[in-house]
Amino acid sequence: MFEATINDTKSWRSSIEAIAALIDEGTFQIDSSGLKLRAMDPSQIALVDFELPAKAFEKFKCEKPMTLGVDFTELSKITRRSKPEDKIDLYIDSRLKMVFRGETRREFTVALIESTSNPPKEPKIEFTSEVKITPNMIKDALKDAELISNHVSLRLEKGFSIKSDGDTGSVDIEFPEDRLLSLNVKAPSRSMFSLEYLNNILKAAEIPSVVVISLKSDAPLKVEYSIGDGRVIYYLAPRIET
């Protein structure tokens, strides 16, 4: 039996959006400690690792560990209909039931998906550099880069910079070190990544969360930030530079 009540509706919406930005279908692992999900996107380019502890819920009851296969496209559509003042009750029988309690009582059900595969393993990478930055700064820089190309190079050397080259020109964005929240460079790092994926990865990042970017040359990128009491980690494979 599983029952939960959410009173931080905004964080719940952001959490589902953070997953749905890359994942079509996935499986929650549920036990007394909370919800967890780790899944690859359909193209096998990015991995999402999400965790929401039981303390994030007003009420959380899970009698035994269970899995919950979900179509996140459908779940996201329904979750977006929640209002800030709503409380959301979650139940599982043959389907996932969500009850929005606010000005009205609205009850939605979502079909469950049978999951036969185990969650993918978390990549083991010894990153050589890390930067912590506010969500607005990194999002704004990617908007500039998007004017030029659909991919960007992230560089962590003496500082943090983003470069984008396209057919019509280029843009080079440098972040003054005193505007960064922290910078740790053991060795210079540089890799190229898809802008579309980066934008989707950062979609749910909002102040006061801190975006932590870990980089190693020619290795997957790691991006981590909190959403309320939860946290999400993404790994994104680099593009091959030509």
C-alpha positions in Angstrom: 0.0 0.0 0.0 1.2 3.5 -0.9 -0.3 6.8 0.1 1.3 10.3 0.1 0.2 13.9 0.5 2.1 16.8 -1.2 1.7 20.3 0.1 4.6 21.8 -1.8 2.8 21.6 -5.1 5.3 23.9 -6.9 8.3 21.7 -6.1 6.3 18.6 -7.1 5.4 20.2 -10.5 9.1 21.2 -11.0 10.2 17.7 -10.1 8.0 16.0 -12.7 9.0 18.6 -15.3 12.7 17.9 -14.5 12.1 14.3 -15.4 9.7 14.7 -18.2 12.1 17.1 -20.0 14.2 14.1 -21.0 12.3 10.9 -20.1 9.2 9.6 -21.8 8.7 6.6 -19.5 10.4 5.6 -16.3 10.0 3.7 -13.1 9.9 5.1 -9.6 11.5 3.0 -6.9 9.4 3.6 -3.7 10.2 2.6 -0.1 9.9 4.1 3.3 12.7 6.6 2.6 10.9 8.2 -0.4 10.9 8.1 -4.2 13.8 7.5 -6.5 14.2 7.2 -10.2 17.1 6.6 -12.5 16.5 6.4 -16.3 18.1 7.0 -19.7 16.5 9.2 -22.3 15.2 7.4 -25.4 18.3 8.3 -27.4 20.6 7.0 -24.7 22.5 10.4 -24.6 21.4 11.6 -21.1 20.7 10.0 -17.8 18.4 11.4 -15.1 18.9 10.5 -11.4 16.1 11.9 -9.2 15.4 11.5 -5.5 12.6 12.9 -3.3 12.8 11.9 0.4 9.8 11.0 2.5 10.3 14.2 4.5 9.3 16.3 1.5 5.7 15.0 1.9 3.1 16.0 4.4 2.2 12.3 4.7 4.1 9.4 3.3 3.1 5.7 3.8 4.8 2.8 2.0 4.3 -0.6 3.6 6.8 -2.4 1.4 9.2 -1.5 -1.4 7.5 -1.2 -4.7 8.0 0.1 -8.3 5.8 2.5 -10.2 6.1 2.6 -14.0 4.9 5.9 -15.3 4.4 7.7 -18.7 5.9 11.0 -17.8 4.4 12.8 -20.8 0.9 12.0 -19.4 1.8 12.6 -15.8 3.3 16.0 -16.6 0.2 17.1 -18.5 -1.9 16.4 -15.4 0.6 17.8 -12.8 0.7 21.1 -14.7 -3.0 21.5 -14.0 -2.3 21.7 -10.2 -2.6 25.1 -8.5 -0.2 26.5 -5.9 -2.8 26.3 -3.2 -3.7 22.7 -3.9 -2.7 19.7 -1.9 -2.1 16.6 -3.9 -3.0 13.1 -2.6 -1.3 10.1 -4.3 -2.6 6.5 -4.2 -1.8 3.4 -6.0 -4.2 0.5 -6.8 -4.3 -0.7 -10.4 -3.5 2.8 -11.5 -1.9 5.9 -10.0 -4.6 8.1 -8.6 -4.0 11.9 -8.0 -6.4 14.0 -6.1 -6.1 17.8 -6.2 -7.7 19.4 -3.1 -8.1 23.2 -3.4 -11.0 25.3 -4.5 -12.4 22.1 -6.0 -11.6 18.4 -5.6 -10.2 17.0 -8.8 -9.4 13.3 -9.2 -7.1 12.0 -12.0 -6.0 8.5 -12.7 -2.9 7.5 -14.8 -2.3 4.1 -16.2 0.7 2.3 -14.9 3.4 0.9 -17.1 5.0 -2.5 -16.5 8.7 -2.2 -16.0 10.9 -5.2 -16.7 14.4 -3.5 -16.8 16.6 -2.6 -13.9 17.7 1.1 -13.4 20.8 1.9 -15.3 24.0 2.2 -13.3 25.3 5.7 -12.3 28.4 6.5 -14.4 31.7 6.4 -12.5 33.7 9.4 -13.6 36.6 11.2 -11.9 35.7 14.7 -12.8 38.6 17.2 -13.0 36.8 20.4 -12.4 33.6 21.8 -10.8 31.7 25.0 -10.8 28.8 26.2 -8.8 26.6 28.9 -10.3 23.1 30.4 -10.0 20.5 29.0 -12.3 19.8 32.4 -13.9 23.4 33.1 -14.9 23.9 29.8 -16.7 20.4 29.9 -18.4 21.0 33.4 -19.6 24.4 32.4 -21.1 22.8 29.5 -22.9 20.2 31.9 -24.5 23.1 33.9 -25.9 24.8 30.8 -27.2 21.6 29.7 -28.8 21.7 32.7 -31.1 24.7 31.3 -32.8 24.5 27.5 -32.8 22.7 24.4 -31.4 25.8 23.2 -29.5 28.2 24.8 -27.0 31.6 24.1 -25.6 31.9 24.4 -21.8 35.4 25.2 -20.5 36.8 25.1 -17.0 40.4 26.3 -16.9 41.4 29.4 -14.9 37.7 30.2 -14.9 34.4 29.2 -16.4 33.5 30.0 -20.0 31.0 29.0 -22.7 31.8 29.2 -26.4 29.5 28.7 -29.4 30.5 28.6 -33.0 28.1 28.6 -35.9 28.0 29.3 -39.7 27.2 33.0 -39.1 29.6 33.8 -36.2 30.6 32.9 -32.7 30.0 33.9 -29.1 32.4 33.6 -26.1 30.9 34.1 -22.7 33.2 34.3 -19.6 32.0 34.3 -16.0 34.0 36.5 -13.6 35.2 34.3 -10.8 33.7 36.7 -8.2 30.3 36.0 -9.7 30.6 32.3 -9.3 29.6 30.6 -6.1 32.6 28.3 -6.2 35.3 27.1 -8.7 37.5 24.0 -8.3 39.8 23.1 -11.2 42.2 20.2 -10.7 42.9 20.1 -14.4 41.6 22.1 -17.4 38.4 20.6 -18.9 36.6 21.2 -22.1 33.8 19.4 -23.9 31.0 20.2 -26.4 27.3 19.5 -25.7 23.9 19.8 -27.3 22.2 23.1 -26.4 18.8 21.5 -26.6 19.7 18.9 -24.0 21.3 21.5 -21.7 18.2 23.7 -21.8 16.0 20.7 -20.9 18.3 19.7 -18.1 18.2 23.2 -16.6 14.5 23.8 -17.2 13.5 23.1 -13.6 16.5 24.9 -12.0 15.3 28.0 -10.1 16.7 30.3 -7.4 17.5 29.6 -4.5 18.9 26.3 -5.9 22.6 26.2 -6.9 23.6 24.5 -10.1 26.7 22.3 -9.7 28.5 21.5 -13.0 31.2 18.8 -13.0 33.4 18.5 -16.1 36.1 16.3 -17.5 37.4 16.6 -21.1 35.7 14.2 -23.6 33.5 12.7 -20.8 29.9 13.0 -19.9 28.9 16.2 -18.1 27.3 16.1 -14.6 24.7 18.7 -13.6 23.1 18.7 -10.2 20.6 20.9 -8.3 17.9 20.7 -5.7 14.2 21.0 -6.2 12.6 21.8 -2.8 13.7 18.9 -0.5 14.5 16.7 -3.6 17.5 16.7 -5.9 18.1 15.8 -9.5 21.4 14.8 -11.2 21.9 14.6 -14.9 24.7 13.0 -17.0 25.0 14.2 -20.6 27.2 12.6 -23.2 29.5 15.0 -25.1 29.2 15.7 -28.9 32.0 14.5 -31.1 33.9 17.6 -32.3 34.8 17.7 -36.0 
